[in-house]
């Protein structure tokens, strides 16, 4: 249903903004024509507020509609507008641990040489620096993946969207 369907059934309707109207509430005997506020949200949902205190159920019932008529019909089973939860990338932990272990062994060997006062070649220093950088990047990437997954799951819980 669109707001137009409801507006056709109300009295003293006047538009007071884009997708916003005021009307006389059909659920009570009030004479104030501005007591009912009607808004059509961006997704097609019709929002109602009676400033005299009538509920949405009372308002739609008074004009021969039901609460579900305030919401757009979404054929999610056939339109594909539903989405599964975002999947977190799978981490091959054994391979990741093995790669880090090899890099850390190289770093340990070079640090032991430095602490013993042994000279290290430019190639060994570069290899050590590259290994340390790889381990650091792996840790940072995993933190970013975990943080993105947590944010997506939190957003899904809060808004129902993915």
For each residue, the residues with C-beta under 8 A, 3 or more apart:
1: 5 6 46 65 69 70 71 72
2: 5 40 44 46
3: 6 7 19 21 38 39 40 46
4: 7 8
5: 1 2 8 9 65 69
6: 1 3 9 10 38 46 60 63 65 69 70
7: 3 4 10 13 21 23 38
8: 4 5
9: 5 6 26 63 64 65
10: 6 7 13 23 24 26 36 38 63
11: 23 24 26 33
12: 23 24 33
13: 7 10 21 22 23
14: 21 22 23 33
15: 20 21
16: 20 21 22
17: 20
18:
19: 3 39 40 41
20: 15 16 17 37 38 39 40
21: 3 7 13 14 15 16 37 38 39
22: 13 14 16 33 34 35 36 37 38
23: 7 10 11 12 13 14 33 34 36 38
24: 10 11 12 30 31 32 33 35 36
25: 28 30 35 36 50 52 54 59
26: 9 10 11 36 59 62 63
27: 50 54 55 58 59 61 62
28: 25 50 52 54
29:
30: 24 25 35 52
31: 24
32: 24 35 52
33: 11 12 14 22 23 24
34: 22 23
35: 22 24 25 30 32 50 51 52
36: 10 22 23 24 25 26 48 49 50 51 54 59
37: 20 21 22 47 48 49 50 51
38: 3 6 7 10 20 21 22 23 46 47 48
39: 3 19 20 21 46 47
40: 2 3 19 20 44 45 46 47
41: 19 44 45 46 47
42:
43: 72
44: 2 40 41 71 72
45: 40 41 70 71 72
46: 1 2 3 6 38 39 40 41 69 70 71
47: 37 38 39 40 41 70
48: 36 37 38 56 59 60 70
49: 36 37
50: 25 27 28 35 36 37 53 54 55 58 59
51: 35 36 37
52: 25 28 30 32 35
53: 50
54: 25 27 28 36 50 58 59
55: 27 50 58 59
56: 48 59 60 67 70
57: 60 61 67
58: 27 50 54 55 61 62
59: 25 26 27 36 48 50 54 55 56 62 63
60: 6 48 56 57 63 65 66 67 69 70
61: 27 57 58 64 65 66
62: 26 27 58 59
63: 6 9 10 26 59 60
64: 9 61
65: 1 5 6 9 60 61 69 70
66: 60 61 69
67: 56 57 60 70
68: 71
69: 1 5 6 46 60 65 66
70: 1 6 45 46 47 48 56 60 65 67
71: 1 44 45 46 68
72: 1 43 44 45
73:
74: 79 81
75: 78 79
76: 79 80 81 82
77: 82
78: 75
79: 74 75 76
80: 76
81: 74 76
82: 76 77
83: 162
84: 87 162
85: 152 153 156 162
86: 149 152 153 156 162
87: 84
88: 145 146 149
89: 145
90:
91: 96 142 145
92: 95 96
93: 96 97
94: 97 98
95: 92 98 99
96: 91 92 93 99 100 138
97: 93 94 100 101
98: 94 95 101 102
99: 95 96 102 103 134 138
100: 96 97 103 104 135 138
101: 97 98 104 105
102: 98 99 105 106 131
103: 99 100 106 107 131 132 134 135
104: 100 101 107 108 131 135
105: 101 102 108 109
106: 102 103 109 110 127 128 131
107: 103 104 110 111 128 131 132 135
108: 104 105 111 112
109: 105 106 112 113
110: 106 107 113 114 120 124 125 127 128
111: 107 108 114 115 128
112: 108 109 115 116
113: 109 110 116 118 119 120 124
114: 110 111 117 118 120
115: 111 112
116: 112 113
117: 114
118: 113 114
119: 113
120: 110 113 114 124 125 128
121: 124 125
122: 125 126
123: 126 127
124: 110 113 120 121 127 128
125: 110 120 121 122 128 129
126: 122 123 129 130
127: 106 110 123 124 130 131
128: 106 107 110 111 120 124 125 131 132
129: 125 126 132 133
130: 126 127 133 134
131: 102 103 104 106 107 127 128 134 135
132: 103 107 128 129 135 136
133: 129 130 136 137
134: 99 103 130 131 137 138
135: 100 103 104 107 131 132 138 139
136: 132 133 139 140
137: 133 134 140 141
138: 96 99 100 134 135 141 142
139: 135 136 142 143
140: 136 137 143 144
141: 137 138 144 145
142: 91 138 139 145 146
143: 139 140 146 147
144: 140 141 147 148
145: 88 89 91 141 142 148 149
146: 88 142 143 149 150
147: 143 144 150 151
148: 144 145 151 152
149: 86 88 145 146 152 153
150: 146 147 153 154
151: 147 148 154 155
152: 85 86 148 149 155 156 162
153: 85 86 149 150 156 157
154: 150 151 157 158
155: 151 152 158 159 161 162
156: 85 86 152 153 159 160 161 162
157: 153 154
158: 154 155
159: 155 156
160: 156
161: 155 156
162: 83 84 85 86 152 155 156
